[in-house]
Amino acid sequence: MYAVVRTYSGPGAKEFFDLLEKRKAEVEVVMRSVPGLVSYTLVRSAEGGMAVTVCEDKAGTDESTRLAKEWIQEHASELGSELPAVDVGSVLVQIT
């Protein structure tokens, strides 16, 4: 399994997470379309937040990042938030 963590901070990040919260049903539909999706979690932080996606393989995490970028361009580009810091890696332990 692979995971990708996209961390959003800086100008517009808090507003971006406000938008995600308001449109969470739509975001869920988009992310459920990711092949091999194991889990998707949005986490609000003091600076903005993080999106954590776990998939069966790296192709899934790559697709989730592509879809997230596409959704942001379509629905949140006016917020002017910075690009997220993106970390990808293999999952060592997953407890459910």
VOGU-3710 file (C-alpha; in Angstrom, 3 decimals, decimal comma):
1> myavvrtysg> 0,000/0,000/0,000  0,987/3,614/-0,574  -0,002/6,851/1,132  0,123/10,465/0,072  -0,129/13,374/2,481  -0,896/16,784/1,003  -0,317/19,578/3,551  -1,973/22,930/2,902  -0,765/26,019/4,768  -0,193/29,685/4,185
11> pgakeffdll> -2,552/32,284/2,731  -5,954/30,868/1,796  -5,407/27,460/3,430  -7,934/27,969/6,249  -10,522/29,203/3,758  -9,766/26,215/1,565  -10,564/23,834/4,418  -13,755/25,774/5,159  -14,735/25,146/1,527  -13,818/21,455/1,760
21> ekrkaevevv> -15,996/21,119/4,845  -18,954/22,748/3,100  -18,511/20,541/0,015  -17,366/17,335/1,721  -20,042/15,198/0,020  -18,741/16,282/-3,389  -15,129/15,705/-2,339  -16,078/12,213/-1,137  -17,590/11,327/-4,524  -14,419/12,468/-6,306
31> mrsvpglvsy> -12,078/10,562/-4,012  -14,159/7,373/-4,050  -13,434/7,210/-7,803  -9,707/6,644/-7,113  -8,723/3,107/-8,158  -7,581/0,998/-5,210  -8,660/3,565/-2,608  -8,239/2,223/0,942  -8,969/5,433/2,869  -9,202/9,206/2,527
41> tlvrsaeggm> -9,053/11,604/5,470  -9,152/15,393/5,739  -7,542/16,836/8,870  -7,932/20,481/9,885  -4,894/22,109/11,519  -4,152/25,561/12,900  -2,453/26,511/9,607  -4,955/24,908/7,204  -4,948/21,161/7,013  -3,900/17,876/5,462
51> avtvcedkag> -5,406/15,353/3,108  -4,252/11,784/3,683  -4,959/9,182/1,020  -4,068/5,499/1,298  -4,315/3,303/-1,790  -3,391/-0,227/-2,778  -0,564/1,086/-4,979  1,300/4,226/-6,031  -0,871/4,604/-9,139  -3,830/5,230/-6,829
61> tdestrlake> -2,037/7,895/-4,809  -0,890/9,551/-8,041  -4,486/9,590/-9,293  -5,753/11,035/-6,007  -3,226/13,867/-6,281  -4,251/14,530/-9,887  -7,943/14,612/-8,958  -7,286/16,877/-5,964  -5,390/19,329/-8,165  -8,183/19,279/-10,746
71> wiqehaselg> -10,873/19,864/-8,088  -8,924/22,761/-6,575  -8,445/24,410/-9,964  -12,171/24,092/-10,689  -13,593/25,061/-7,284  -11,004/26,891/-5,195  -8,550/28,709/-7,446  -9,954/32,096/-6,368  -8,764/31,466/-2,786  -5,166/31,940/-3,884
81> selpavdvgs> -3,838/29,244/-1,603  -0,334/27,933/-2,085  0,415/24,540/-3,583  0,490/21,840/-0,928  3,589/20,098/0,332  3,241/16,529/-0,952  4,772/13,456/0,684  4,334/9,952/-0,759  5,547/6,672/0,667  4,855/3,031/1,233
91> vlvqit> 2,677/2,104/4,186  4,498/0,147/6,877  1,624/-0,376/9,322  -2,087/0,310/9,035  -4,400/-0,279/11,969  -8,133/-0,167/11,342
//
